Amino acid sequence: MMERVRRYQEDGADGFTLIELLIVIVIIGILAAIVVFSVSGVTNNGAAAACKQTLNEAQTAVEAYYANNSNTYPAAIASLVPSYLKSTPALTGVTFAYSSATGAVSVTTGAGGPATC
């Protein structure tokens, strides 16, 4: 094995130069940056989908309460727990608003929340 290494060195093959190594590192860095930016878009889409799903669940729970309680809306979203919802709707960066007069559930997105909902 050592004899093979010595012969390889004697033939003038000294390995990679510093420039060649730097070029490879730069190419790997560019590819890594492309992957990171493409994955961040998927995360944003997931947050928007979670927001829409939570809004739909809350609205459906309000409608189920309305149908089961002589056509009256609940006083607050919290009163739907645990019969119609497992927990009060809450997402990071999203505020859920409820109107007991109309039974409408709406959302407002803030810092840290999805761009759309």
C-alpha positions in Angstrom: 0.0 0.0 0.0 2.8 2.4 1.0 4.6 1.5 -2.2 1.6 2.5 -4.3 1.4 5.9 -2.5 5.1 6.5 -3.1 4.8 5.7 -6.8 1.8 8.0 -7.1 3.7 10.9 -5.5 6.8 10.3 -7.7 4.7 10.6 -10.9 4.0 14.2 -10.0 0.5 13.9 -8.8 0.4 16.1 -5.7 -3.3 16.2 -5.0 -5.7 19.2 -5.2 -4.6 22.8 -5.2 -6.0 25.3 -2.8 -7.9 27.0 -5.6 -9.5 23.8 -6.7 -10.7 23.2 -3.1 -12.0 26.7 -2.8 -14.0 26.4 -6.0 -15.6 23.2 -4.8 -16.5 24.8 -1.5 -18.1 27.8 -3.2 -20.2 25.5 -5.5 -21.4 23.5 -2.5 -22.3 26.7 -0.7 -24.3 27.9 -3.7 -26.2 24.6 -3.9 -26.9 24.7 -0.1 -28.3 28.3 -0.4 -30.7 27.2 -3.2 -32.0 24.3 -1.1 -32.5 26.6 2.0 -34.5 29.1 0.0 -36.7 26.6 -1.7 -37.5 24.9 1.6 -38.5 28.2 3.3 -41.3 28.6 0.7 -42.7 25.2 1.7 -42.8 26.3 5.3 -44.7 29.4 4.5 -47.3 27.4 2.5 -47.7 25.1 5.5 -48.4 27.9 7.9 -51.0 29.4 5.6 -52.7 26.0 5.2 -52.8 25.5 9.0 -54.3 28.9 9.4 -57.1 28.2 6.8 -57.8 24.8 8.4 -58.1 26.2 11.9 -60.4 28.9 10.7 -62.6 26.3 8.9 -62.7 24.1 12.0 -63.8 27.1 14.2 -66.5 28.2 11.7 -67.8 24.6 11.4 -67.9 24.3 15.2 -69.9 27.6 15.5 -72.4 26.3 12.9 -72.8 23.0 14.7 -73.4 24.9 18.0 -76.0 27.0 16.1 -77.8 24.0 14.8 -77.9 22.2 18.1 -78.9 25.1 20.3 -82.2 26.6 19.0 -80.5 28.7 16.3 -78.4 30.8 18.7 -74.7 31.5 18.4 -72.3 30.9 21.3 -71.3 33.8 23.4 -67.6 33.2 22.8 -65.4 30.7 20.9 -64.2 29.4 24.3 -67.7 28.1 25.1 -67.3 25.6 22.2 -64.6 23.7 24.1 -64.7 20.7 24.7 -68.0 19.8 23.0 -67.3 21.2 19.6 -63.6 22.0 19.6 -60.6 20.3 21.4 -59.1 23.7 22.3 -59.6 27.3 21.6 -58.1 28.2 18.2 -54.6 29.6 18.5 -51.7 29.9 16.1 -48.5 31.9 16.3 -48.9 35.3 14.7 -52.6 34.8 14.2 -55.5 36.4 16.1 -58.9 34.8 15.8 -61.9 37.2 16.2 -65.5 36.0 16.7 -68.8 37.9 16.4 -71.5 36.4 18.6 -74.1 38.5 16.7 -73.4 36.9 13.3 -71.5 33.8 14.2 -68.6 34.8 11.9 -65.0 33.8 12.8 -62.2 35.9 11.2 -58.5 36.1 11.5 -55.9 38.8 11.6 -52.3 37.9 10.8 -49.5 39.7 12.6 -45.7 39.3 13.1 -44.6 35.7 12.8 -47.8 34.6 11.2 -48.5 33.5 7.6 -48.8 36.2 4.9 -52.2 35.0 4.0 -54.9 32.9 5.6 
